[in-house]
Amino acid sequence: MNILQLISSEGYYGAESMLLALARTLPGLGCGSIVGVFREPGTRESELERRAAQFGLQVETVPCAGRWDWTSITRIRELVEAHGVDVLHTHGYKADVYGWAAAWRDRVALVATCHNWPSRLLSMRTYAAIDRFALRHFDRVATASGPVEEILRNWKVPAHKLKTIPNGVDMEALRAPIPTLREELDAGGETLVGFVGRHVPDKGGALLLSAAQSVLAAFPNAKFVFVGEGPARDEWEALAAKLGIASKVVFLGRRDDMAAVYGSLDMVVLPSYKEAMPMCLLEALAVGKPVVATRVGSVPELVVPEVTGLLVEPGDANALSAAVLRLLGDMELGRTLGARGRAHVTRRFASEVVGRCYVDLYREALQKHCRQGEFRAEWQRSRP
């Protein structure tokens, strides 16, 4: 069974990390694995393409000039034929729409993963409207969390096509990381509190900075490290300066050495207002780091309160600072939570475990696709 993963990538975020972990796992489960990435003319190789190639995966580009380029459909069909693709697995609006168009007339079974909520941007509403229609015609649709599945039900995607499959993390890639970031930051004996993710308002970076002010007043040996990029970065940097804590907050931007980053942090905090299944928490737990997060989306499946981490309510800066201070004041608790977190992720969210769930979903999609094809062929034969 050959699987073509298709995505439009504008960076290396949760969807890209999940896709790469799955694509790397599939060959060990008996599936061919190809990564297809949309690319605008004249643009450079994406981070996902580069990383996939480093891991020896077959990478194919789908040229796409702007938001609507129907020659991309021809390219996807060519890839399906050239690689003998059995299942086209799409990730995100653009991939869903183009993949659905390319698979018209029963060319290939269709599976989609909806990683998060629909975009609220006006510029994406047309894509979202078409996506709602297209997903109803997919053979199977996976979501990373129950709340996203509920949205798809409201979109009239048939319930029997839906399945919640958690994101998976490549445990081997995060095994025994070398904490080189500490030396880079000249951290010495400082305690590093990390935020990893896109710098957008929903991730709660401003709330964390407000909580950091209280934390630093009680624990001046801490330093807050923000990893990632996004439109809110300038706002958050300005807020750190306004709060008088800029010297204790570091914005690193995008990093390629995430294993070393996680290995250097003493804890990871994710104060999001909305989440599905955040990869940064999966990765932090896989490294054995204690985490503090908000009770949103499927986060409680990862961060079991007082077992694998600490949970607070979204928007509560006082509770957030109290949770961080609790871990700073009790390193043994942090080590215990981190060890339990790693065991929990290994048992339920390792890429091999999640990969087997997707292989089962691919088989279901193929069976449904073949039955539909047989029905149509019989109907055609019976026509006068």
SEVEXVO-326864 format. One record per residue (C-alpha): residue number from 1; residue in three letters; chain; x, y, z. Coordinates in Angstrom, 3 decimals. Example, Ala and Ser with C-alpha at 12.3 -4.5 7.8 and 13.67 -1.06 7.14 Angstrom:
# SEVEXVO-326864
vexti n 1 res ALA chain A xx 12.300 yy -4.500 zz 7.800
vexti n 2 res SER chain A xx 13.670 yy -1.060 zz 7.140
//
This chain:
# SEVEXVO-326864
vexti n 1 res MET chain A xx 0.000 yy 0.000 zz 0.000
vexti n 2 res ASN chain A xx 1.548 yy 3.299 zz -1.138
vexti n 3 res ILE chain A xx 0.617 yy 6.536 zz 0.620
vexti n 4 res LEU chain A xx 1.113 yy 10.064 zz -0.725
vexti n 5 res GLN chain A xx 1.062 yy 12.702 zz 2.021
vexti n 6 res LEU chain A xx 0.076 yy 16.098 zz 0.572
vexti n 7 res ILE chain A xx 0.433 yy 19.461 zz 2.329
vexti n 8 res SER chain A xx 0.801 yy 23.176 zz 1.684
vexti n 9 res SER chain A xx 3.548 yy 24.185 zz 4.110
vexti n 10 res GLU chain A xx 4.354 yy 27.718 zz 5.208
vexti n 11 res GLY chain A xx 6.761 yy 26.752 zz 7.962
vexti n 12 res TYR chain A xx 7.513 yy 23.838 zz 10.245
vexti n 13 res TYR chain A xx 4.710 yy 23.649 zz 12.783
vexti n 14 res GLY chain A xx 2.544 yy 20.966 zz 14.359
vexti n 15 res ALA chain A xx 1.003 yy 19.627 zz 11.150
vexti n 16 res GLU chain A xx 4.400 yy 19.338 zz 9.466
vexti n 17 res SER chain A xx 5.916 yy 17.611 zz 12.485
vexti n 18 res MET chain A xx 3.035 yy 15.142 zz 12.682
vexti n 19 res LEU chain A xx 3.183 yy 14.431 zz 8.934
vexti n 20 res LEU chain A xx 6.927 yy 13.803 zz 9.002
vexti n 21 res ALA chain A xx 6.694 yy 11.465 zz 11.998
vexti n 22 res LEU chain A xx 3.944 yy 9.496 zz 10.251
vexti n 23 res ALA chain A xx 5.750 yy 9.393 zz 6.907
vexti n 24 res ARG chain A xx 8.894 yy 8.063 zz 8.591
vexti n 25 res THR chain A xx 6.932 yy 5.390 zz 10.454
vexti n 26 res LEU chain A xx 4.889 yy 3.999 zz 7.556
vexti n 27 res PRO chain A xx 7.699 yy 2.051 zz 5.795
vexti n 28 res GLY chain A xx 8.214 yy 0.022 zz 8.977
vexti n 29 res LEU chain A xx 4.523 yy -0.844 zz 8.874
vexti n 30 res GLY chain A xx 4.679 yy -2.129 zz 5.307
vexti n 31 res CYS chain A xx 3.578 yy 1.017 zz 3.458
vexti n 32 res GLY chain A xx 5.313 yy 3.040 zz 0.783
vexti n 33 res SER chain A xx 5.652 yy 6.668 zz 1.869
vexti n 34 res ILE chain A xx 5.870 yy 9.743 zz -0.375
vexti n 35 res VAL chain A xx 5.751 yy 13.374 zz 0.795
vexti n 36 res GLY chain A xx 4.151 yy 15.891 zz -1.584
vexti n 37 res VAL chain A xx 4.534 yy 19.620 zz -0.911
vexti n 38 res PHE chain A xx 2.962 yy 22.538 zz -2.769
vexti n 39 res ARG chain A xx 5.537 yy 25.109 zz -3.835
vexti n 40 res GLU chain A xx 5.058 yy 28.541 zz -5.383
vexti n 41 res PRO chain A xx 7.238 yy 29.236 zz -8.462
vexti n 42 res GLY chain A xx 10.549 yy 30.798 zz -7.522
vexti n 43 res THR chain A xx 10.370 yy 29.839 zz -3.849
vexti n 44 res ARG chain A xx 13.004 yy 27.842 zz -2.060
vexti n 45 res GLU chain A xx 12.806 yy 24.355 zz -0.610
vexti n 46 res SER chain A xx 10.563 yy 24.305 zz 2.447
vexti n 47 res GLU chain A xx 11.737 yy 23.190 zz 5.862
vexti n 48 res LEU chain A xx 9.495 yy 20.129 zz 5.610
vexti n 49 res GLU chain A xx 11.005 yy 19.150 zz 2.253
vexti n 50 res ARG chain A xx 14.514 yy 19.539 zz 3.619
vexti n 51 res ARG chain A xx 13.868 yy 17.477 zz 6.737
vexti n 52 res ALA chain A xx 12.000 yy 14.770 zz 4.831
vexti n 53 res ALA chain A xx 14.891 yy 14.435 zz 2.377
vexti n 54 res GLN chain A xx 17.381 yy 14.194 zz 5.255
vexti n 55 res PHE chain A xx 15.439 yy 11.193 zz 6.550
vexti n 56 res GLY chain A xx 15.600 yy 9.530 zz 3.147
vexti n 57 res LEU chain A xx 11.937 yy 9.985 zz 2.259
vexti n 58 res GLN chain A xx 10.750 yy 10.381 zz -1.322
vexti n 59 res VAL chain A xx 9.830 yy 14.073 zz -1.701
vexti n 60 res GLU chain A xx 7.832 yy 15.498 zz -4.603
vexti n 61 res THR chain A xx 6.836 yy 19.109 zz -5.240
vexti n 62 res VAL chain A xx 3.528 yy 20.299 zz -6.649
vexti n 63 res PRO chain A xx 4.047 yy 23.676 zz -8.389
vexti n 64 res CYS chain A xx 1.178 yy 26.018 zz -7.555
vexti n 65 res ALA chain A xx 1.053 yy 29.643 zz -8.700
vexti n 66 res GLY chain A xx -1.150 yy 31.438 zz -6.195
vexti n 67 res ARG chain A xx -4.240 yy 30.188 zz -4.431
vexti n 68 res TRP chain A xx -5.896 yy 28.701 zz -7.525
vexti n 69 res ASP chain A xx -3.742 yy 26.876 zz -10.067
vexti n 70 res TRP chain A xx -5.564 yy 23.988 zz -11.654
vexti n 71 res THR chain A xx -2.416 yy 22.700 zz -13.364
vexti n 72 res SER chain A xx -1.532 yy 21.446 zz -9.876
vexti n 73 res ILE chain A xx -4.308 yy 18.883 zz -10.234
vexti n 74 res THR chain A xx -2.545 yy 17.386 zz -13.248
vexti n 75 res ARG chain A xx 0.707 yy 17.203 zz -11.264
vexti n 76 res ILE chain A xx -0.992 yy 15.379 zz -8.373
vexti n 77 res ARG chain A xx -2.533 yy 12.879 zz -10.794
vexti n 78 res GLU chain A xx 0.902 yy 12.322 zz -12.344
vexti n 79 res LEU chain A xx 2.355 yy 11.565 zz -8.916
vexti n 80 res VAL chain A xx -0.465 yy 9.151 zz -8.135
vexti n 81 res GLU chain A xx 0.225 yy 7.260 zz -11.377
vexti n 82 res ALA chain A xx 4.026 yy 7.398 zz -11.157
vexti n 83 res HIS chain A xx 4.190 yy 6.074 zz -7.590
vexti n 84 res GLY chain A xx 1.248 yy 3.672 zz -7.776
vexti n 85 res VAL chain A xx -0.437 yy 5.546 zz -4.952
vexti n 86 res ASP chain A xx -3.270 yy 3.713 zz -3.241
vexti n 87 res VAL chain A xx -4.213 yy 6.403 zz -0.709
vexti n 88 res LEU chain A xx -3.883 yy 10.174 zz -1.037
vexti n 89 res HIS chain A xx -3.620 yy 11.597 zz 2.493
vexti n 90 res THR chain A xx -4.203 yy 15.357 zz 2.600
vexti n 91 res HIS chain A xx -3.376 yy 17.838 zz 5.362
vexti n 92 res GLY chain A xx -5.094 yy 21.226 zz 5.387
vexti n 93 res TYR chain A xx -7.540 yy 23.220 zz 3.240
vexti n 94 res LYS chain A xx -5.420 yy 23.540 zz 0.120
vexti n 95 res ALA chain A xx -4.365 yy 19.915 zz 0.051
vexti n 96 res ASP chain A xx -7.945 yy 18.790 zz 0.704
vexti n 97 res VAL chain A xx -9.382 yy 20.823 zz -2.168
vexti n 98 res TYR chain A xx -6.700 yy 19.992 zz -4.733
vexti n 99 res GLY chain A xx -6.508 yy 16.370 zz -3.609
vexti n 100 res TRP chain A xx -10.256 yy 15.933 zz -3.919
vexti n 101 res ALA chain A xx -10.208 yy 17.452 zz -7.423
vexti n 102 res ALA chain A xx -7.284 yy 15.253 zz -8.457
vexti n 103 res ALA chain A xx -8.938 yy 12.077 zz -7.154
vexti n 104 res TRP chain A xx -12.193 yy 12.711 zz -9.004
vexti n 105 res ARG chain A xx -13.451 yy 9.712 zz -10.968
vexti n 106 res ASP chain A xx -12.082 yy 7.160 zz -8.498
vexti n 107 res ARG chain A xx -8.403 yy 7.593 zz -9.192
vexti n 108 res VAL chain A xx -7.323 yy 6.962 zz -5.595
vexti n 109 res ALA chain A xx -8.735 yy 6.530 zz -2.080
vexti n 110 res LEU chain A xx -8.908 yy 9.772 zz -0.095
vexti n 111 res VAL chain A xx -8.012 yy 10.346 zz 3.567
vexti n 112 res ALA chain A xx -7.724 yy 13.767 zz 5.225
vexti n 113 res THR chain A xx -6.393 yy 14.876 zz 8.587
vexti n 114 res CYS chain A xx -7.934 yy 18.035 zz 10.016
vexti n 115 res HIS chain A xx -5.315 yy 19.294 zz 12.436
vexti n 116 res ASN chain A xx -7.153 yy 22.242 zz 13.933
vexti n 117 res TRP chain A xx -10.166 yy 24.530 zz 13.825
vexti n 118 res PRO chain A xx -11.267 yy 26.364 zz 10.672
vexti n 119 res SER chain A xx -9.350 yy 29.574 zz 10.033
vexti n 120 res ARG chain A xx -11.124 yy 32.796 zz 10.972
vexti n 121 res LEU chain A xx -9.262 yy 34.799 zz 8.331
vexti n 122 res LEU chain A xx -11.497 yy 36.362 zz 5.697
vexti n 123 res SER chain A xx -8.991 yy 35.369 zz 3.001
vexti n 124 res MET chain A xx -9.474 yy 31.688 zz 3.861
vexti n 125 res ARG chain A xx -13.284 yy 31.589 zz 3.910
vexti n 126 res THR chain A xx -13.610 yy 30.498 zz 0.290
vexti n 127 res TYR chain A xx -11.172 yy 27.628 zz 0.856
vexti n 128 res ALA chain A xx -13.046 yy 26.691 zz 4.028
vexti n 129 res ALA chain A xx -16.384 yy 26.621 zz 2.224
vexti n 130 res ILE chain A xx -15.035 yy 24.342 zz -0.509
vexti n 131 res ASP chain A xx -13.252 yy 22.249 zz 2.100
vexti n 132 res ARG chain A xx -16.534 yy 21.663 zz 3.944
vexti n 133 res PHE chain A xx -18.031 yy 20.275 zz 0.745
vexti n 134 res ALA chain A xx -14.955 yy 18.281 zz -0.299
vexti n 135 res LEU chain A xx -14.489 yy 16.507 zz 3.038
vexti n 136 res ARG chain A xx -17.986 yy 15.039 zz 2.792
vexti n 137 res HIS chain A xx -16.760 yy 13.098 zz -0.248
vexti n 138 res PHE chain A xx -13.538 yy 11.749 zz 1.299
vexti n 139 res ASP chain A xx -13.392 yy 8.065 zz 2.178
vexti n 140 res ARG chain A xx -12.149 yy 8.759 zz 5.718
vexti n 141 res VAL chain A xx -11.361 yy 11.897 zz 7.745
vexti n 142 res ALA chain A xx -9.132 yy 11.914 zz 10.821
vexti n 143 res THR chain A xx -8.950 yy 14.584 zz 13.504
vexti n 144 res ALA chain A xx -6.412 yy 15.080 zz 16.262
vexti n 145 res SER chain A xx -9.050 yy 15.906 zz 18.885
vexti n 146 res GLY chain A xx -12.684 yy 15.374 zz 19.753
vexti n 147 res PRO chain A xx -13.658 yy 19.074 zz 19.502
vexti n 148 res VAL chain A xx -12.425 yy 19.225 zz 15.907
vexti n 149 res GLU chain A xx -14.382 yy 16.059 zz 15.104
vexti n 150 res GLU chain A xx -17.500 yy 17.742 zz 16.491
vexti n 151 res ILE chain A xx -16.968 yy 20.698 zz 14.132
vexti n 152 res LEU chain A xx -16.740 yy 18.295 zz 11.194
vexti n 153 res ARG chain A xx -19.988 yy 16.638 zz 12.255
vexti n 154 res ASN chain A xx -21.580 yy 20.079 zz 12.183
vexti n 155 res TRP chain A xx -20.129 yy 20.499 zz 8.695
vexti n 156 res LYS chain A xx -22.209 yy 17.452 zz 7.711
vexti n 157 res VAL chain A xx -19.225 yy 15.155 zz 7.234
vexti n 158 res PRO chain A xx -20.805 yy 11.698 zz 7.768
vexti n 159 res ALA chain A xx -20.089 yy 10.344 zz 11.235
vexti n 160 res HIS chain A xx -19.037 yy 6.919 zz 9.931
vexti n 161 res LYS chain A xx -16.180 yy 8.559 zz 7.997
vexti n 162 res LEU chain A xx -14.737 yy 10.327 zz 11.056
vexti n 163 res LYS chain A xx -12.112 yy 9.012 zz 13.419
vexti n 164 res THR chain A xx -10.089 yy 10.769 zz 16.108
vexti n 165 res ILE chain A xx -6.429 yy 9.762 zz 15.975
vexti n 166 res PRO chain A xx -3.974 yy 11.606 zz 18.221
vexti n 167 res ASN chain A xx -0.811 yy 13.129 zz 16.861
vexti n 168 res GLY chain A xx 2.248 yy 10.936 zz 17.130
vexti n 169 res VAL chain A xx 5.792 yy 11.820 zz 18.107
vexti n 170 res ASP chain A xx 9.053 yy 10.273 zz 16.930
vexti n 171 res MET chain A xx 10.531 yy 9.048 zz 20.208
vexti n 172 res GLU chain A xx 13.833 yy 8.028 zz 18.623
vexti n 173 res ALA chain A xx 14.477 yy 11.535 zz 17.270
vexti n 174 res LEU chain A xx 14.083 yy 12.936 zz 20.791
vexti n 175 res ARG chain A xx 16.045 yy 10.310 zz 22.667
vexti n 176 res ALA chain A xx 18.847 yy 11.611 zz 24.936
vexti n 177 res PRO chain A xx 19.118 yy 15.130 zz 23.435
vexti n 178 res ILE chain A xx 22.285 yy 17.115 zz 24.069
vexti n 179 res PRO chain A xx 21.404 yy 20.407 zz 25.852
vexti n 180 res THR chain A xx 23.568 yy 22.658 zz 23.683
vexti n 181 res LEU chain A xx 21.166 yy 25.613 zz 23.950
vexti n 182 res ARG chain A xx 22.186 yy 26.198 zz 27.564
vexti n 183 res GLU chain A xx 25.742 yy 26.889 zz 26.479
vexti n 184 res GLU chain A xx 24.546 yy 29.084 zz 23.605
vexti n 185 res LEU chain A xx 22.517 yy 31.202 zz 26.028
vexti n 186 res ASP chain A xx 25.289 yy 31.176 zz 28.616
vexti n 187 res ALA chain A xx 22.589 yy 30.094 zz 31.031
vexti n 188 res GLY chain A xx 24.916 yy 28.873 zz 33.748
vexti n 189 res GLY chain A xx 22.774 yy 27.982 zz 36.755
vexti n 190 res GLU chain A xx 19.650 yy 29.701 zz 35.451
vexti n 191 res THR chain A xx 16.405 yy 27.759 zz 35.240
vexti n 192 res LEU chain A xx 15.009 yy 27.877 zz 31.694
vexti n 193 res VAL chain A xx 11.234 yy 28.061 zz 31.273
vexti n 194 res GLY chain A xx 10.317 yy 27.415 zz 27.644
vexti n 195 res PHE chain A xx 7.461 yy 28.345 zz 25.329
vexti n 196 res VAL chain A xx 7.468 yy 26.531 zz 21.972
vexti n 197 res GLY chain A xx 4.966 yy 27.328 zz 19.242
vexti n 198 res ARG chain A xx 3.669 yy 29.828 zz 16.753
vexti n 199 res HIS chain A xx 3.682 yy 33.387 zz 18.028
vexti n 200 res VAL chain A xx -0.020 yy 34.097 zz 17.592
vexti n 201 res PRO chain A xx -2.499 yy 35.433 zz 20.178
vexti n 202 res ASP chain A xx -4.309 yy 32.101 zz 20.679
vexti n 203 res LYS chain A xx -1.097 yy 30.533 zz 22.002
vexti n 204 res GLY chain A xx -1.206 yy 32.787 zz 25.075
vexti n 205 res GLY chain A xx 2.296 yy 34.248 zz 24.935
vexti n 206 res ALA chain A xx 1.113 yy 37.574 zz 26.357
vexti n 207 res LEU chain A xx -0.483 yy 35.754 zz 29.305
vexti n 208 res LEU chain A xx 2.767 yy 33.887 zz 29.959
vexti n 209 res LEU chain A xx 4.714 yy 37.150 zz 30.015
vexti n 210 res SER chain A xx 2.272 yy 38.595 zz 32.544
vexti n 211 res ALA chain A xx 2.719 yy 35.484 zz 34.677
vexti n 212 res ALA chain A xx 6.498 yy 35.699 zz 34.192
vexti n 213 res GLN chain A xx 6.575 yy 39.063 zz 35.933
vexti n 214 res SER chain A xx 5.234 yy 37.443 zz 39.121
vexti n 215 res VAL chain A xx 7.457 yy 34.395 zz 38.722
vexti n 216 res LEU chain A xx 10.618 yy 36.466 zz 38.344
vexti n 217 res ALA chain A xx 9.764 yy 38.565 zz 41.398
vexti n 218 res ALA chain A xx 9.828 yy 35.383 zz 43.475
vexti n 219 res PHE chain A xx 12.426 yy 33.421 zz 41.477
vexti n 220 res PRO chain A xx 14.867 yy 35.844 zz 39.804
vexti n 221 res ASN chain A xx 17.134 yy 32.995 zz 38.688
vexti n 222 res ALA chain A xx 14.610 yy 31.946 zz 36.022
vexti n 223 res LYS chain A xx 14.781 yy 32.874 zz 32.348
vexti n 224 res PHE chain A xx 11.916 yy 32.594 zz 29.865
vexti n 225 res VAL chain A xx 12.780 yy 31.255 zz 26.405
vexti n 226 res PHE chain A xx 10.366 yy 31.736 zz 23.485
vexti n 227 res VAL chain A xx 10.936 yy 29.479 zz 20.464
vexti n 228 res GLY chain A xx 9.083 yy 29.993 zz 17.189
vexti n 229 res GLU chain A xx 7.893 yy 32.762 zz 14.902
vexti n 230 res GLY chain A xx 4.644 yy 34.519 zz 14.115
vexti n 231 res PRO chain A xx 2.880 yy 37.865 zz 13.811
vexti n 232 res ALA chain A xx 2.602 yy 38.400 zz 17.590
vexti n 233 res ARG chain A xx 6.351 yy 38.313 zz 18.206
vexti n 234 res ASP chain A xx 6.873 yy 42.096 zz 18.054
vexti n 235 res GLU chain A xx 3.911 yy 42.638 zz 20.369
vexti n 236 res TRP chain A xx 5.239 yy 40.121 zz 22.891
vexti n 237 res GLU chain A xx 8.737 yy 41.604 zz 22.812
vexti n 238 res ALA chain A xx 7.260 yy 45.048 zz 23.434
vexti n 239 res LEU chain A xx 5.190 yy 43.659 zz 26.329
vexti n 240 res ALA chain A xx 8.281 yy 42.098 zz 27.926
vexti n 241 res ALA chain A xx 9.976 yy 45.504 zz 27.798
vexti n 242 res LYS chain A xx 6.875 yy 47.243 zz 29.199
vexti n 243 res LEU chain A xx 6.752 yy 44.771 zz 32.104
vexti n 244 res GLY chain A xx 10.437 yy 45.387 zz 32.834
vexti n 245 res ILE chain A xx 11.464 yy 41.764 zz 32.273
vexti n 246 res ALA chain A xx 13.076 yy 42.015 zz 28.817
vexti n 247 res SER chain A xx 16.487 yy 41.027 zz 30.200
vexti n 248 res LYS chain A xx 14.996 yy 37.778 zz 31.476
vexti n 249 res VAL chain A xx 13.120 yy 36.878 zz 28.272
vexti n 250 res VAL chain A xx 14.810 yy 35.520 zz 25.139
vexti n 251 res PHE chain A xx 13.124 yy 35.239 zz 21.737
vexti n 252 res LEU chain A xx 15.014 yy 32.675 zz 19.672
vexti n 253 res GLY chain A xx 12.849 yy 32.562 zz 16.542
vexti n 254 res ARG chain A xx 12.612 yy 29.381 zz 14.490
vexti n 255 res ARG chain A xx 15.046 yy 26.588 zz 15.402
vexti n 256 res ASP chain A xx 16.149 yy 23.492 zz 13.514
vexti n 257 res ASP chain A xx 17.647 yy 21.801 zz 16.598
vexti n 258 res MET chain A xx 14.482 yy 21.186 zz 18.564
vexti n 259 res ALA chain A xx 15.800 yy 18.111 zz 20.350
vexti n 260 res ALA chain A xx 18.633 yy 20.252 zz 21.772
vexti n 261 res VAL chain A xx 16.128 yy 22.978 zz 22.651
vexti n 262 res TYR chain A xx 13.895 yy 20.628 zz 24.630
vexti n 263 res GLY chain A xx 16.930 yy 19.040 zz 26.227
vexti n 264 res SER chain A xx 18.068 yy 22.440 zz 27.496
vexti n 265 res LEU chain A xx 14.760 yy 23.585 zz 28.979
vexti n 266 res ASP chain A xx 13.836 yy 22.850 zz 32.582
vexti n 267 res MET chain A xx 10.113 yy 22.968 zz 31.836
vexti n 268 res VAL chain A xx 7.754 yy 23.800 zz 28.972
vexti n 269 res VAL chain A xx 4.690 yy 26.021 zz 29.371
vexti n 270 res LEU chain A xx 1.846 yy 26.266 zz 26.850
vexti n 271 res PRO chain A xx -0.870 yy 28.742 zz 27.998
vexti n 272 res SER chain A xx -3.076 yy 28.406 zz 24.892
vexti n 273 res TYR chain A xx -6.665 yy 29.575 zz 24.648
vexti n 274 res LYS chain A xx -7.377 yy 27.013 zz 21.907
vexti n 275 res GLU chain A xx -5.628 yy 23.782 zz 20.952
vexti n 276 res ALA chain A xx -6.292 yy 20.457 zz 19.290
vexti n 277 res MET chain A xx -3.363 yy 18.110 zz 20.032
vexti n 278 res PRO chain A xx -0.254 yy 20.316 zz 20.439
vexti n 279 res MET chain A xx 2.953 yy 18.779 zz 19.147
vexti n 280 res CYS chain A xx 5.148 yy 20.899 zz 21.421
vexti n 281 res LEU chain A xx 3.656 yy 19.229 zz 24.514
vexti n 282 res LEU chain A xx 4.044 yy 15.784 zz 22.966
vexti n 283 res GLU chain A xx 7.688 yy 16.526 zz 22.184
vexti n 284 res ALA chain A xx 8.416 yy 18.030 zz 25.606
vexti n 285 res LEU chain A xx 6.872 yy 15.031 zz 27.345
vexti n 286 res ALA chain A xx 8.762 yy 12.661 zz 25.033
vexti n 287 res VAL chain A xx 12.007 yy 14.231 zz 26.276
vexti n 288 res GLY chain A xx 10.830 yy 13.836 zz 29.863
vexti n 289 res LYS chain A xx 10.329 yy 17.517 zz 30.661
vexti n 290 res PRO chain A xx 7.683 yy 18.707 zz 33.126
vexti n 291 res VAL chain A xx 4.951 yy 20.772 zz 31.498
vexti n 292 res VAL chain A xx 2.368 yy 23.349 zz 32.492
vexti n 293 res ALA chain A xx -0.562 yy 23.794 zz 30.115
vexti n 294 res THR chain A xx -4.127 yy 25.016 zz 29.911
vexti n 295 res ARG chain A xx -7.189 yy 22.809 zz 30.006
vexti n 296 res VAL chain A xx -8.201 yy 23.168 zz 26.330
vexti n 297 res GLY chain A xx -8.848 yy 20.785 zz 23.428
vexti n 298 res SER chain A xx -7.198 yy 17.397 zz 23.880
vexti n 299 res VAL chain A xx -4.466 yy 18.731 zz 26.178
vexti n 300 res PRO chain A xx -5.871 yy 16.851 zz 29.223
vexti n 301 res GLU chain A xx -5.239 yy 13.588 zz 27.375
vexti n 302 res LEU chain A xx -1.544 yy 14.477 zz 27.371
vexti n 303 res VAL chain A xx -1.215 yy 16.453 zz 30.575
vexti n 304 res VAL chain A xx -2.975 yy 14.345 zz 33.168
vexti n 305 res PRO chain A xx -3.220 yy 16.653 zz 36.201
vexti n 306 res GLU chain A xx -0.673 yy 15.840 zz 38.902
vexti n 307 res VAL chain A xx 0.368 yy 12.730 zz 36.973
vexti n 308 res THR chain A xx 2.145 yy 13.844 zz 33.786
vexti n 309 res GLY chain A xx 2.046 yy 17.616 zz 34.329
vexti n 310 res LEU chain A xx 0.134 yy 20.573 zz 35.730
vexti n 311 res LEU chain A xx -3.059 yy 22.013 zz 34.223
vexti n 312 res VAL chain A xx -4.565 yy 25.474 zz 34.712
vexti n 313 res GLU chain A xx -7.623 yy 27.178 zz 33.293
vexti n 314 res PRO chain A xx -7.070 yy 29.281 zz 30.161
vexti n 315 res GLY chain A xx -6.633 yy 33.010 zz 30.754
vexti n 316 res ASP chain A xx -5.736 yy 32.682 zz 34.467
vexti n 317 res ALA chain A xx -2.347 yy 34.403 zz 34.863
vexti n 318 res ASN chain A xx -2.297 yy 33.877 zz 38.642
vexti n 319 res ALA chain A xx -2.842 yy 30.120 zz 38.342
vexti n 320 res LEU chain A xx -0.247 yy 29.960 zz 35.579
vexti n 321 res SER chain A xx 2.424 yy 31.727 zz 37.642
vexti n 322 res ALA chain A xx 1.566 yy 29.571 zz 40.678
vexti n 323 res ALA chain A xx 2.025 yy 26.367 zz 38.651
vexti n 324 res VAL chain A xx 5.375 yy 27.525 zz 37.248
vexti n 325 res LEU chain A xx 6.553 yy 28.575 zz 40.727
vexti n 326 res ARG chain A xx 5.501 yy 25.209 zz 42.121
vexti n 327 res LEU chain A xx 7.767 yy 23.402 zz 39.664
vexti n 328 res LEU chain A xx 10.602 yy 25.875 zz 40.194
vexti n 329 res GLY chain A xx 10.404 yy 25.258 zz 43.933
vexti n 330 res ASP chain A xx 10.147 yy 21.472 zz 43.712
vexti n 331 res MET chain A xx 12.551 yy 20.039 zz 41.130
vexti n 332 res GLU chain A xx 11.861 yy 16.499 zz 42.366
vexti n 333 res LEU chain A xx 8.200 yy 16.934 zz 41.440
vexti n 334 res GLY chain A xx 9.307 yy 18.100 zz 37.999
vexti n 335 res ARG chain A xx 11.486 yy 15.032 zz 37.495
vexti n 336 res THR chain A xx 8.648 yy 12.734 zz 38.592
vexti n 337 res LEU chain A xx 6.120 yy 14.373 zz 36.279
vexti n 338 res GLY chain A xx 8.615 yy 14.317 zz 33.409
vexti n 339 res ALA chain A xx 9.340 yy 10.605 zz 33.813
vexti n 340 res ARG chain A xx 5.633 yy 9.760 zz 33.958
vexti n 341 res GLY chain A xx 4.989 yy 12.003 zz 30.972
vexti n 342 res ARG chain A xx 7.573 yy 10.217 zz 28.847
vexti n 343 res ALA chain A xx 6.114 yy 6.815 zz 29.789
vexti n 344 res HIS chain A xx 2.602 yy 8.069 zz 28.963
vexti n 345 res VAL chain A xx 3.635 yy 9.383 zz 25.539
vexti n 346 res THR chain A xx 5.590 yy 6.218 zz 24.741
vexti n 347 res ARG chain A xx 2.563 yy 4.084 zz 25.536
vexti n 348 res ARG chain A xx -0.128 yy 6.107 zz 23.746
vexti n 349 res PHE chain A xx 1.391 yy 8.671 zz 21.381
vexti n 350 res ALA chain A xx 4.596 yy 7.207 zz 19.942
vexti n 351 res SER chain A xx 4.663 yy 7.433 zz 16.157
vexti n 352 res GLU chain A xx 4.529 yy 3.630 zz 15.807
vexti n 353 res VAL chain A xx 1.321 yy 3.453 zz 17.857
vexti n 354 res VAL chain A xx -0.317 yy 6.273 zz 15.911
vexti n 355 res GLY chain A xx 1.033 yy 4.907 zz 12.627
vexti n 356 res ARG chain A xx -0.800 yy 1.626 zz 13.140
vexti n 357 res CYS chain A xx -4.034 yy 3.565 zz 13.686
vexti n 358 res TYR chain A xx -3.501 yy 5.345 zz 10.364
vexti n 359 res VAL chain A xx -2.712 yy 2.109 zz 8.526
vexti n 360 res ASP chain A xx -6.050 yy 0.729 zz 9.768
vexti n 361 res LEU chain A xx -7.742 yy 3.920 zz 8.549
vexti n 362 res TYR chain A xx -6.069 yy 3.604 zz 5.132
vexti n 363 res ARG chain A xx -7.356 yy 0.042 zz 4.833
vexti n 364 res GLU chain A xx -10.870 yy 1.164 zz 5.701
vexti n 365 res ALA chain A xx -10.634 yy 3.931 zz 3.104
vexti n 366 res LEU chain A xx -9.407 yy 1.517 zz 0.442
vexti n 367 res GLN chain A xx -12.169 yy -0.969 zz 1.172
vexti n 368 res LYS chain A xx -14.800 yy 1.751 zz 0.950
vexti n 369 res HIS chain A xx -13.222 yy 3.149 zz -2.202
vexti n 370 res CYS chain A xx -13.124 yy -0.270 zz -3.869
vexti n 371 res ARG chain A xx -16.726 yy -1.048 zz -2.934
vexti n 372 res GLN chain A xx -17.846 yy 2.249 zz -4.429
vexti n 373 res GLY chain A xx -15.843 yy 1.527 zz -7.577
vexti n 374 res GLU chain A xx -17.426 yy -1.914 zz -7.930
vexti n 375 res PHE chain A xx -20.905 yy -0.427 zz -7.432
vexti n 376 res ARG chain A xx -20.337 yy 2.199 zz -10.113
vexti n 377 res ALA chain A xx -18.896 yy -0.359 zz -12.521
vexti n 378 res GLU chain A xx -21.903 yy -2.646 zz -11.987
vexti n 379 res TRP chain A xx -24.236 yy 0.300 zz -12.469
vexti n 380 res GLN chain A xx -22.483 yy 1.207 zz -15.710
vexti n 381 res ARG chain A xx -22.748 yy -2.379 zz -16.994
vexti n 382 res SER chain A xx -26.448 yy -2.508 zz -16.162
vexti n 383 res ARG chain A xx -27.299 yy 0.641 zz -18.090
vexti n 384 res PRO chain A xx -29.104 yy -0.010 zz -21.416
//
